[in-house]
Amino acid sequence: MGRRARSPHRRPHRRAAAPDARRHQRNRRWAAQPDPVDLNWAQGDVPVPAGTISVRWRRGAGDDSFVLTVLAPEGASGRVAVPLLHKDRTIAVDGRIAWHNGRPAGEAGRGAHPVGDAIVFDGVSGTRTFAWAG
């Protein structure tokens, strides 16, 4: 006799659905990595167990500026990738220079690093605004 086919409607084992510390930790990490393509702005909210993560960004006419604001719930931290749009940029975080001349600058730039055509900031929490102009 052949093997019995598994039903696609089979319920998972109870333990597989139960939260654990590792899954809870993962739910407290997030990433905001916009790829503007041909959009001028975007915004959205994502519910997570710790609250809501809100992200909004706006790109200036002729790619002359970019502003990205992230609001994360208390206790959640994540990664923000600020697109460079194919040029070297000076990036400010909450009004303080964090990236200048192709490298991190000051306390605000601690841990920032390039990935592709973006500068990535890890360990971002709370409300932060990332911006460049020119």
ROFI-820338 format. One record per atom (N, C-alpha, C, O): residue number from 0; x, y negated, z negated. Coordinates in steps of 0.05 Angstrom, whole numbers, padded with zeros to 5 digits. Each point is the difference from the previous one (the first is absolute). Layout:
N
LUMGU    n      px      py      pz
LUMGU  NUM       X       Y       Z
...
# end
This chain:
134
LUMGU    n      px      py      pz
LUMGU    0   00016   00023   00000
LUMGU    0  -00016  -00023   00000
LUMGU    0   00018  -00025   00000
LUMGU    0   00021   00000  -00012
LUMGU    1  -00030  -00021   00025
LUMGU    1   00015  -00025   00002
LUMGU    1  -00001  -00016  -00026
LUMGU    1  -00016   00006  -00018
LUMGU    2   00032  -00026   00017
LUMGU    2   00000  -00018  -00023
LUMGU    2  -00025  -00018   00000
LUMGU    2  -00010  -00007   00021
LUMGU    3   00001   00001  -00044
LUMGU    3  -00023  -00017  -00003
LUMGU    3   00009  -00029   00004
LUMGU    3   00019  -00009  -00012
LUMGU    4  -00033  -00006   00029
LUMGU    4   00006  -00028   00004
LUMGU    4  -00006  -00016  -00025
LUMGU    4  -00021   00004  -00013
LUMGU    5   00038  -00024   00008
LUMGU    5  -00005  -00017  -00023
LUMGU    5  -00020  -00022   00008
LUMGU    5   00002  -00011   00022
LUMGU    6  -00020   00006  -00039
LUMGU    6  -00020  -00021   00005
LUMGU    6   00013  -00027  -00003
LUMGU    6   00014  -00005  -00019
LUMGU    7  -00020  -00014   00038
LUMGU    7   00011  -00027  -00003
LUMGU    7  -00014  -00015  -00023
LUMGU    7   00008  -00021  -00008
LUMGU    8  -00030   00033  -00002
LUMGU    8  -00016  -00012  -00022
LUMGU    8   00008   00011  -00027
LUMGU    8  -00013  -00006  -00020
LUMGU    9   00034   00022   00019
LUMGU    9   00008   00012  -00025
LUMGU    9   00008  -00021  -00020
LUMGU    9   00015  -00019   00007
LUMGU   10  -00024   00021  -00031
LUMGU   10   00006  -00020  -00021
LUMGU   10   00028   00004  -00011
LUMGU   10   00009   00023  -00004
LUMGU   11   00006  -00044  -00001
LUMGU   11   00027   00003  -00010
LUMGU   11  -00001   00009  -00029
LUMGU   11  -00019  -00004  -00014
LUMGU   12   00041   00016   00005
LUMGU   12   00002   00009  -00027
LUMGU   12  -00002  -00025  -00019
LUMGU   12   00010  -00021   00007
LUMGU   13  -00023   00024  -00029
LUMGU   13  -00004  -00022  -00019
LUMGU   13   00026  -00014  -00007
LUMGU   13   00000  -00025  -00002
LUMGU   14   00021   00040  -00002
LUMGU   14   00025  -00013  -00008
LUMGU   14   00011  -00018   00022
LUMGU   14   00013  -00020  -00007
LUMGU   15  -00017   00027   00032
LUMGU   15   00010  -00017   00022
LUMGU   15  -00014  -00027   00001
LUMGU   15   00011  -00019   00010
LUMGU   16  -00035   00018  -00021
LUMGU   16  -00015  -00025   00001
LUMGU   16   00004  -00017  -00025
LUMGU   16  -00008  -00023  -00001
LUMGU   17   00019   00035  -00020
LUMGU   17   00003  -00015  -00025
LUMGU   17   00023  -00019   00001
LUMGU   17   00021   00007   00011
LUMGU   18  -00024  -00032  -00022
LUMGU   18   00022  -00019   00000
LUMGU   18   00022   00010  -00018
LUMGU   18  -00005   00012  -00020
LUMGU   19   00030  -00019   00027
LUMGU   19   00022   00005  -00018
LUMGU   19   00018  -00025   00000
LUMGU   19  -00005  -00019   00014
LUMGU   20   00025   00020  -00031
LUMGU   20   00017  -00024  -00003
LUMGU   20   00013  -00008   00026
LUMGU   20   00003  -00024   00006
LUMGU   21   00006   00044   00010
LUMGU   21   00014  -00007   00025
LUMGU   21  -00020  -00014   00019
LUMGU   21   00007  -00020   00013
LUMGU   22  -00030   00031  -00010
LUMGU   22  -00020  -00011   00018
LUMGU   22  -00007  -00028  -00010
LUMGU   22  -00003  -00019   00016
LUMGU   23  -00001   00016  -00042
LUMGU   23  -00006  -00026  -00012
LUMGU   23   00022  -00021   00006
LUMGU   23  -00006  -00023   00007
LUMGU   24   00031   00031  -00009
LUMGU   24   00022  -00017   00006
LUMGU   24  -00001  -00009   00029
LUMGU   24   00004  -00023   00007
LUMGU   25  -00009   00042   00011
LUMGU   25  -00001  -00006   00029
LUMGU   25  -00022  -00021   00005
LUMGU   25   00003  -00017   00017
LUMGU   26  -00025   00020  -00031
LUMGU   26  -00023  -00019   00005
LUMGU   26   00007  -00028  -00009
LUMGU   26  -00015  -00018   00006
LUMGU   27   00036   00014  -00021
LUMGU   27   00008  -00026  -00010
LUMGU   27   00021  -00013   00019
LUMGU   27   00010  -00021  -00006
LUMGU   28  -00003   00034   00028
LUMGU   28   00019  -00010   00019
LUMGU   28  -00016  -00007   00026
LUMGU   28  -00019   00014   00007
LUMGU   29   00028  -00034   00006
LUMGU   29  -00014  -00009   00025
LUMGU   29   00020  -00013   00018
LUMGU   29   00023  -00004  -00007
LUMGU   30  -00031  -00001   00032
LUMGU   30   00017  -00013   00020
LUMGU   30  -00017  -00019   00017
LUMGU   30  -00022   00007   00008
LUMGU   31   00033  -00030  -00003
LUMGU   31  -00012  -00020   00018
LUMGU   31   00020  -00004   00022
LUMGU   31   00021  -00013  -00004
LUMGU   32  -00026   00024   00028
LUMGU   32   00020  -00001   00022
LUMGU   32  -00014  -00009   00026
LUMGU   32  -00005   00017   00017
LUMGU   33  -00002  -00042  -00015
LUMGU   33  -00015  -00009   00024
LUMGU   33   00017   00002   00025
LUMGU   33   00024  -00006   00000
LUMGU   34  -00038   00013   00022
LUMGU   34   00012   00000   00026
LUMGU   34  -00018  -00018   00017
LUMGU   34  -00020   00011   00011
LUMGU   35   00025  -00036  -00009
LUMGU   35  -00019  -00019   00011
LUMGU   35  -00008   00005   00029
LUMGU   35  -00022  -00008   00009
LUMGU   36   00039   00020   00007
LUMGU   36  -00005   00005   00028
LUMGU   36  -00010  -00026   00013
LUMGU   36   00016  -00019   00003
LUMGU   37  -00042   00018   00004
LUMGU   37  -00010  -00025   00012
LUMGU   37  -00021  -00014  -00018
LUMGU   37  -00015  -00017   00010
LUMGU   38   00014   00025  -00035
LUMGU   38  -00019  -00013  -00019
LUMGU   38   00012  -00025  -00012
LUMGU   38   00025  -00001  -00003
LUMGU   39  -00042  -00018  -00004
LUMGU   39   00010  -00024  -00013
LUMGU   39  -00004   00001  -00030
LUMGU   39   00014  -00014  -00015
LUMGU   40  -00032   00031   00005
LUMGU   40  -00005   00002  -00028
LUMGU   40  -00014   00027  -00006
LUMGU   40  -00012   00012   00018
LUMGU   41   00013  -00004  -00043
LUMGU   41  -00016   00023  -00009
LUMGU   41  -00002  -00002  -00031
LUMGU   41   00016  -00013  -00013
LUMGU   42  -00036   00026   00003
LUMGU   42  -00003   00002  -00029
LUMGU   42  -00017   00024  -00007
LUMGU   42  -00015   00010   00016
LUMGU   43   00019   00000  -00040
LUMGU   43  -00015   00024  -00009
LUMGU   43   00005   00006  -00029
LUMGU   43   00019  -00009  -00012
LUMGU   44  -00037   00025   00001
LUMGU   44   00001   00009  -00027
LUMGU   44  -00002   00031   00000
LUMGU   44  -00014   00011   00016
LUMGU   45   00030   00001  -00033
LUMGU   45   00000   00029  -00002
LUMGU   45  -00004   00008  -00029
LUMGU   45   00016  -00007  -00017
LUMGU   46  -00038   00021   00010
LUMGU   46  -00003   00009  -00028
LUMGU   46   00019   00023  -00006
LUMGU   46   00004   00018   00016
LUMGU   47   00008  -00020  -00039
LUMGU   47   00018   00021  -00011
LUMGU   47  -00008   00005  -00028
LUMGU   47  -00014  -00016  -00012
LUMGU   48   00023   00038   00000
LUMGU   48  -00008   00006  -00028
LUMGU   48   00006  -00023  -00020
LUMGU   48  -00015  -00003  -00019
LUMGU   49   00036  -00012   00024
LUMGU   49   00007  -00021  -00019
LUMGU   49  -00015  -00026   00005
LUMGU   49   00002  -00019  -00016
LUMGU   50  -00018   00017   00038
LUMGU   50  -00014  -00025   00007
LUMGU   50  -00002  -00003   00030
LUMGU   50  -00007   00019   00014
LUMGU   51   00013  -00043  -00005
LUMGU   51  -00001  -00006   00029
LUMGU   51   00025  -00013   00009
LUMGU   51   00011  -00018  -00013
LUMGU   52   00000   00026   00036
LUMGU   52   00023  -00013   00012
LUMGU   52  -00011  -00017   00023
LUMGU   52  -00015   00010   00017
LUMGU   53   00022  -00035  -00017
LUMGU   53  -00009  -00019   00021
LUMGU   53   00024  -00010   00015
LUMGU   53   00021  -00007  -00012
LUMGU   54  -00023   00007   00039
LUMGU   54   00022  -00010   00017
LUMGU   54  -00012  -00018   00021
LUMGU   54  -00021   00006   00011
LUMGU   55   00034  -00028  -00007
LUMGU   55  -00008  -00018   00023
LUMGU   55   00025  -00012   00012
LUMGU   55   00019  -00006  -00015
LUMGU   56  -00019   00003   00041
LUMGU   56   00023  -00013   00013
LUMGU   56  -00010  -00017   00023
LUMGU   56  -00021   00005   00012
LUMGU   57   00037  -00025  -00005
LUMGU   57  -00006  -00018   00022
LUMGU   57   00026  -00006   00014
LUMGU   57   00021  -00006  -00012
LUMGU   58  -00022   00006   00038
LUMGU   58   00022  -00005   00018
LUMGU   58  -00005  -00027   00014
LUMGU   58  -00022  -00005   00011
LUMGU   59   00042  -00013  -00011
LUMGU   59  -00003  -00026   00012
LUMGU   59   00001   00001   00030
LUMGU   59   00009   00020   00012
LUMGU   60  -00019  -00041   00001
LUMGU   60   00000  -00002   00029
LUMGU   60   00029   00001   00010
LUMGU   60   00018  -00012  -00011
LUMGU   61  -00014   00028   00032
LUMGU   61   00027   00003   00012
LUMGU   61   00020   00013  -00019
LUMGU   61   00024  -00003   00003
LUMGU   62  -00035   00019  -00022
LUMGU   62   00017   00014  -00019
LUMGU   62   00018  -00019  -00016
LUMGU   62   00023   00007  -00006
LUMGU   63  -00033  -00031   00000
LUMGU   63   00016  -00020  -00015
LUMGU   63  -00002   00004  -00030
LUMGU   63   00015  -00014  -00015
LUMGU   64  -00032   00031   00005
LUMGU   64  -00003   00005  -00029
LUMGU   64  -00014   00026  -00005
LUMGU   64  -00014   00011   00017
LUMGU   65   00017  -00001  -00041
LUMGU   65  -00013   00024  -00009
LUMGU   65  -00003  -00001  -00030
LUMGU   65   00019  -00006  -00014
LUMGU   66  -00044   00010   00004
LUMGU   66  -00005   00000  -00029
LUMGU   66  -00016   00026  -00006
LUMGU   66  -00020   00006   00012
LUMGU   67   00030   00008  -00032
LUMGU   67  -00013   00025  -00009
LUMGU   67  -00003  -00002  -00030
LUMGU   67   00019  -00005  -00015
LUMGU   68  -00044   00010   00005
LUMGU   68  -00005   00000  -00028
LUMGU   68  -00011   00027  -00009
LUMGU   68  -00018   00011   00013
LUMGU   69   00029  -00001  -00034
LUMGU   69  -00009   00026  -00011
LUMGU   69  -00009  -00004  -00029
LUMGU   69   00014  -00014  -00015
LUMGU   70  -00036   00026   00008
LUMGU   70  -00010   00000  -00028
LUMGU   70  -00003   00029  -00008
LUMGU   70  -00017   00014   00012
LUMGU   71   00032  -00005  -00031
LUMGU   71  -00001   00028  -00009
LUMGU   71  -00009   00001  -00029
LUMGU   71   00005  -00018  -00015
LUMGU   72  -00020   00039   00008
LUMGU   72  -00009   00002  -00028
LUMGU   72   00023   00004  -00019
LUMGU   72   00021   00010   00007
LUMGU   73  -00026  -00017  -00032
LUMGU   73   00021   00003  -00020
LUMGU   73   00009   00029  -00002
LUMGU   73  -00016   00018   00000
LUMGU   74   00042  -00014  -00002
LUMGU   74   00012   00026  -00003
LUMGU   74   00005   00014   00027
LUMGU   74   00012   00022   00000
LUMGU   75  -00020  -00034   00022
LUMGU   75   00005   00012   00026
LUMGU   75   00023  -00016   00014
LUMGU   75   00000  -00024  -00002
LUMGU   76   00018   00038   00014
LUMGU   76   00021  -00014   00015
LUMGU   76   00004   00013   00027
LUMGU   76  -00008   00023   00004
LUMGU   77   00019  -00038   00014
LUMGU   77   00003   00011   00027
LUMGU   77   00020  -00014   00017
LUMGU   77   00018  -00014  -00010
LUMGU   78  -00020   00018   00036
LUMGU   78   00019  -00009   00020
LUMGU   78  -00014  -00019   00019
LUMGU   78  -00022   00005   00009
LUMGU   79   00036  -00027  -00003
LUMGU   79  -00010  -00019   00019
LUMGU   79   00021  -00003   00022
LUMGU   79   00023  -00004  -00005
LUMGU   80  -00032   00008   00030
LUMGU   80   00017  -00004   00023
LUMGU   80  -00009  -00025   00015
LUMGU   80  -00022  -00001   00010
LUMGU   81   00040  -00019  -00010
LUMGU   81  -00006  -00025   00013
LUMGU   81   00011   00001   00029
LUMGU   81   00024   00002   00004
LUMGU   82  -00042  -00003   00016
LUMGU   82   00010   00001   00028
LUMGU   82   00016  -00025   00007
LUMGU   82  -00007  -00022  -00007
LUMGU   83   00028   00026   00022
LUMGU   83   00017  -00022   00009
LUMGU   83  -00007  -00010   00028
LUMGU   83   00007  -00023   00007
LUMGU   84  -00022   00038   00007
LUMGU   84  -00009  -00007   00028
LUMGU   84   00024  -00007   00017
LUMGU   84   00000  -00019   00015
LUMGU   85   00021   00037  -00017
LUMGU   85   00023   00000   00018
LUMGU   85   00018  -00025  -00003
LUMGU   85   00014  -00007   00020
LUMGU   86  -00012  -00005  -00043
LUMGU   86   00018  -00022  -00005
LUMGU   86   00010   00002  -00029
LUMGU   86  -00013   00012  -00017
LUMGU   87   00037  -00023   00012
LUMGU   87   00010  -00002  -00027
LUMGU   87  -00017  -00022  -00014
LUMGU   87  -00005  -00021   00011
LUMGU   88  -00004   00027  -00036
LUMGU   88  -00017  -00018  -00014
LUMGU   88   00010  -00005  -00029
LUMGU   88   00015   00017  -00010
LUMGU   89  -00022  -00039  -00001
LUMGU   89   00003  -00005  -00029
LUMGU   89  -00027   00004  -00012
LUMGU   89  -00019  -00013   00007
LUMGU   90   00018   00032  -00026
LUMGU   90  -00025   00008  -00013
LUMGU   90   00000  -00010  -00029
LUMGU   90   00019   00003  -00014
LUMGU   91  -00042  -00015   00007
LUMGU   91  -00004  -00008  -00028
LUMGU   91  -00021   00018  -00013
LUMGU   91  -00019   00009   00013
LUMGU   92   00023  -00003  -00038
LUMGU   92  -00019   00015  -00016
LUMGU   92  -00009  -00018  -00022
LUMGU   92   00016  -00009  -00017
LUMGU   93  -00042   00002   00017
LUMGU   93  -00011  -00018  -00020
LUMGU   93   00015  -00027   00000
LUMGU   93   00005  -00011  -00021
LUMGU   94   00004   00002   00044
LUMGU   94   00013  -00025   00003
LUMGU   94   00030   00000  -00005
LUMGU   94   00013  -00021   00002
LUMGU   95  -00002   00044  -00010
LUMGU   95   00029   00002  -00005
LUMGU   95   00013   00016   00023
LUMGU   95  -00010   00021   00008
LUMGU   96   00032  -00031   00002
LUMGU   96   00014   00014   00022
LUMGU   96   00009   00028  -00009
LUMGU   96   00013   00003  -00021
LUMGU   97  -00021   00017   00037
LUMGU   97   00007   00028  -00007
LUMGU   97   00016   00013   00022
LUMGU   97   00013   00021  -00005
LUMGU   98  -00013  -00031   00029
LUMGU   98   00015   00011   00023
LUMGU   98   00010  -00022   00017
LUMGU   98  -00015  -00017   00009
LUMGU   99   00042   00015  -00005
LUMGU   99   00011  -00021   00016
LUMGU   99   00026   00009   00013
LUMGU   99   00016   00015  -00012
LUMGU  100  -00012  -00022   00037
LUMGU  100   00024   00008   00015
LUMGU  100   00004   00030   00001
LUMGU  100   00023   00009  -00002
LUMGU  101  -00044   00006   00005
LUMGU  101   00002   00029   00003
LUMGU  101   00006   00015  -00025
LUMGU  101   00008   00023   00002
LUMGU  102  -00013  -00035  -00026
LUMGU  102   00005   00015  -00025
LUMGU  102  -00017  -00011  -00022
LUMGU  102  -00010  -00022   00002
LUMGU  103   00008   00038  -00024
LUMGU  103  -00015  -00010  -00023
LUMGU  103   00011  -00025  -00012
LUMGU  103   00025  -00004   00001
LUMGU  104  -00042  -00013  -00012
LUMGU  104   00009  -00025  -00012
LUMGU  104  -00014  -00003  -00027
LUMGU  104  -00024   00002  -00003
LUMGU  105   00040  -00007  -00017
LUMGU  105  -00010  -00006  -00027
LUMGU  105  -00015   00023  -00012
LUMGU  105  -00001   00022   00010
LUMGU  106  -00010  -00028  -00033
LUMGU  106  -00015   00020  -00016
LUMGU  106  -00025   00011   00016
LUMGU  106  -00006   00023  -00002
LUMGU  107  -00007  -00041   00017
LUMGU  107  -00024   00008   00015
LUMGU  107   00006   00021   00021
LUMGU  107  -00017   00015   00008
LUMGU  108   00042  -00015   00002
LUMGU  108   00008   00019   00021
LUMGU  108   00012   00026  -00010
LUMGU  108   00009   00016   00017
LUMGU  109  -00007  -00012  -00043
LUMGU  109   00012   00024  -00010
LUMGU  109  -00013   00025   00011
LUMGU  109  -00024   00004  -00002
LUMGU  110   00040   00013   00015
LUMGU  110  -00010   00025   00011
LUMGU  110  -00012  -00002   00028
LUMGU  110  -00007   00020   00011
LUMGU  111   00005  -00044   00000
LUMGU  111  -00011  -00003   00027
LUMGU  111   00019   00012   00020
LUMGU  111   00025  -00002  -00003
LUMGU  112  -00036   00014   00024
LUMGU  112   00017   00013   00020
LUMGU  112  -00015   00001   00027
LUMGU  112  -00024   00002   00000
LUMGU  113   00039  -00002   00022
LUMGU  113  -00012   00002   00026
LUMGU  113  -00008   00028   00007
LUMGU  113   00014   00020  -00006
LUMGU  114  -00037  -00017   00019
LUMGU  114  -00009   00025   00011
LUMGU  114  -00013  -00007   00027
LUMGU  114  -00022  -00011   00001
LUMGU  115   00035   00019   00020
LUMGU  115  -00010  -00007   00027
LUMGU  115  -00002  -00030   00002
LUMGU  115   00020  -00014  -00005
LUMGU  116  -00043   00004   00014
LUMGU  116  -00004  -00029   00004
LUMGU  116  -00015  -00013  -00024
LUMGU  116  -00017  -00017   00003
LUMGU  117   00024   00026  -00027
LUMGU  117  -00013  -00010  -00024
LUMGU  117   00020  -00001  -00023
LUMGU  117   00021   00014   00000
LUMGU  118  -00027  -00030  -00020
LUMGU  118   00015   00000  -00025
LUMGU  118  -00018   00012  -00021
LUMGU  118  -00023  -00009  -00003
LUMGU  119   00033   00029  -00011
LUMGU  119  -00016   00015  -00019
LUMGU  119   00008  -00008  -00029
LUMGU  119   00023  -00002  -00007
LUMGU  120  -00044  -00003  -00008
LUMGU  120   00003  -00007  -00029
LUMGU  120  -00014   00023  -00015
LUMGU  120  -00024   00004   00003
LUMGU  121   00040   00010  -00020
LUMGU  121  -00011   00022  -00016
LUMGU  121  -00006  -00010  -00029
LUMGU  121   00011  -00021  -00008
LUMGU  122  -00029   00035  -00006
LUMGU  122  -00006  -00007  -00027
LUMGU  122  -00017  -00025  -00004
LUMGU  122   00001  -00013  -00021
LUMGU  123  -00016   00007   00042
LUMGU  123  -00017  -00024  -00001
LUMGU  123  -00025   00006  -00018
LUMGU  123  -00012   00021   00003
LUMGU  124   00006  -00039  -00021
LUMGU  124  -00024   00003  -00017
LUMGU  124  -00014  -00027  -00004
LUMGU  124   00012  -00021   00006
LUMGU  125  -00036   00023  -00015
LUMGU  125  -00016  -00025  -00005
LUMGU  125  -00007  -00013   00026
LUMGU  125  -00004   00013   00021
LUMGU  126   00003  -00040  -00021
LUMGU  126  -00007  -00016   00023
LUMGU  126   00026  -00013   00010
LUMGU  126   00014  -00013  -00015
LUMGU  127  -00008   00018   00041
LUMGU  127   00025  -00011   00012
LUMGU  127  -00007  -00010   00028
LUMGU  127  -00016   00011   00014
LUMGU  128   00029  -00033  -00007
LUMGU  128  -00003  -00012   00027
LUMGU  128   00027   00000   00013
LUMGU  128   00020  -00011  -00011
LUMGU  129  -00018   00022   00035
LUMGU  129   00024   00001   00016
LUMGU  129  -00004  -00018   00024
LUMGU  129  -00021   00002   00013
LUMGU  130   00041  -00019  -00007
LUMGU  130  -00004  -00018   00022
LUMGU  130   00026  -00007   00014
LUMGU  130   00021   00000  -00012
LUMGU  131  -00023  -00005   00038
LUMGU  131   00022  -00012   00015
LUMGU  131  -00011  -00019   00021
LUMGU  131  -00023   00002   00008
LUMGU  132   00039  -00021   00000
LUMGU  132  -00008  -00020   00020
LUMGU  132   00024  -00006   00018
LUMGU  132   00023   00000  -00010
LUMGU  133  -00028  -00005   00035
LUMGU  133   00021  -00008   00019
LUMGU  133   00013   00022   00015
LUMGU  133   00018  -00004   00015
# end
